[in-house]
Amino acid sequence: MNVAAILKSKGREVFTTTPDTSLQDIAKLLGLHGIGCIVITASDGKVVGIVSERDIVREISRAGASVLKEPVAKCMTTTVVSCRESDTIDRLMAEMTAHRFRHMPVVDRGSLIGLVSIGDVVRMRIAEAEMEAAAMREYIATG
């Protein structure tokens, strides 16, 4: 199983915004869409950062609620680990675990084409295990 299979199942919609968007506006977008992160893009559409619910909470705990008026550029993660459609689920699990993040942008030739969450990876892994178990049961029953 790979990233392409996840995107085929869940779709390719990604919520993005620009580095000058305030943390308050980002928090509103997260709540409105029921999502855990937003990818930050430059005017040319290239990924320049990512911000999650956790990032916002950390900033508020560090600097107080006034930080919500600040642009996301001041607190977004700028070293964004991304993946390709051909990457395996095992690679994503290893990266997400090693770097302790829950969302990974999918990039093709420098352009954002999707977003994969740890929940997507777990769902796909469970589906894969269930298919393997069914195949094994079928093999045993007919063997």
C-alpha positions in Angstrom: 0.0 0.0 0.0 1.2 3.5 -0.8 0.2 7.2 -0.5 -1.6 7.0 -3.9 -4.0 4.5 -2.5 -4.8 6.7 0.5 -5.4 9.7 -1.7 -7.7 7.7 -4.0 -9.7 6.7 -1.0 -9.9 10.1 0.9 -9.5 12.6 -1.9 -6.9 15.3 -2.6 -8.5 18.4 -0.9 -6.0 20.3 1.2 -6.8 23.5 3.1 -4.1 26.1 2.6 -3.4 29.7 3.5 -0.6 32.2 3.3 2.1 33.1 5.8 0.4 36.5 6.7 -2.8 34.8 8.0 -3.3 35.4 11.7 -3.3 32.5 14.1 -6.9 33.5 15.1 -8.1 33.1 11.5 -6.3 29.8 11.2 -7.9 28.5 14.4 -11.3 29.5 13.0 -10.5 27.6 9.8 -9.5 24.5 11.7 -12.7 24.6 13.7 -14.9 25.4 10.7 -13.6 22.5 8.6 -13.0 20.1 11.4 -9.3 19.6 10.5 -6.1 19.3 12.4 -3.7 21.4 10.3 -3.4 23.8 7.5 -0.6 23.9 4.9 1.0 27.3 4.4 1.8 28.2 0.8 3.6 31.0 -1.0 2.0 33.0 -3.7 3.4 30.5 -6.3 1.6 27.6 -4.5 4.8 26.1 -3.0 4.7 24.7 0.5 6.5 27.0 2.9 5.1 25.7 6.2 2.5 23.9 8.1 0.6 24.7 11.3 -1.4 22.4 13.5 -3.8 22.7 16.5 -0.9 21.7 18.7 1.3 24.5 17.3 -1.4 27.1 18.2 -1.9 25.8 21.7 1.9 25.8 22.3 2.1 29.5 21.1 -0.8 30.5 23.4 0.9 28.8 26.4 4.2 30.4 25.5 3.0 34.0 24.9 -0.6 34.3 25.9 -3.8 34.9 23.9 -2.4 38.0 22.2 -0.3 35.8 20.0 -3.5 34.9 18.1 -3.2 38.3 16.3 0.2 37.4 15.0 0.8 36.1 11.5 1.3 32.3 11.2 4.7 32.9 9.7 6.0 33.5 13.3 5.2 30.0 14.6 4.6 27.7 11.7 6.8 24.7 11.1 9.0 25.7 8.2 11.0 22.5 7.8 8.1 20.5 6.3 8.6 16.8 5.8 6.6 15.7 2.8 6.0 12.5 0.8 5.3 11.4 -2.7 2.4 9.3 -4.0 4.8 6.3 -4.5 5.9 6.3 -0.8 4.8 3.3 1.2 2.7 3.4 4.3 5.6 2.0 6.2 7.8 5.0 5.3 5.0 7.4 6.4 4.6 5.6 9.7 8.4 5.7 10.3 8.6 9.5 9.5 5.6 10.5 11.5 6.8 8.5 14.5 10.5 9.7 14.3 9.5 13.3 13.9 6.4 13.3 16.1 3.9 14.9 13.7 0.5 13.8 12.5 0.1 15.3 9.1 2.3 15.0 6.0 1.8 17.0 2.7 2.0 15.0 -0.5 4.1 16.8 -3.1 4.7 16.1 -6.8 7.2 18.1 -8.8 7.2 20.8 -6.1 3.4 21.2 -6.1 1.0 20.2 -3.2 -1.3 17.4 -4.4 -2.7 16.1 -1.1 -2.3 15.6 2.6 -2.1 12.4 4.6 -2.8 12.2 8.4 -1.8 9.5 10.8 -5.5 8.5 10.9 -5.4 7.9 7.2 -2.3 5.7 7.6 -3.8 3.7 10.4 -7.1 3.2 8.5 -5.1 1.9 5.5 -2.9 -0.4 7.6 -6.1 -1.9 9.2 -7.7 -2.4 5.8 -4.5 -4.1 4.6 -4.3 -6.4 7.7 -8.0 -7.3 7.2 -7.4 -8.2 3.5 -4.4 -10.4 4.5 -6.4 -12.2 7.2 -9.3 -12.8 4.7 -6.8 -14.2 2.1 -5.2 -16.4 4.7 -8.6 -17.7 5.9 -9.6 -18.4 2.2 -6.2 -20.2 1.6 -6.7 -22.4 4.7 -10.3 -23.2 3.8 -9.6 -24.2 0.3 -6.0 -25.6 0.9 
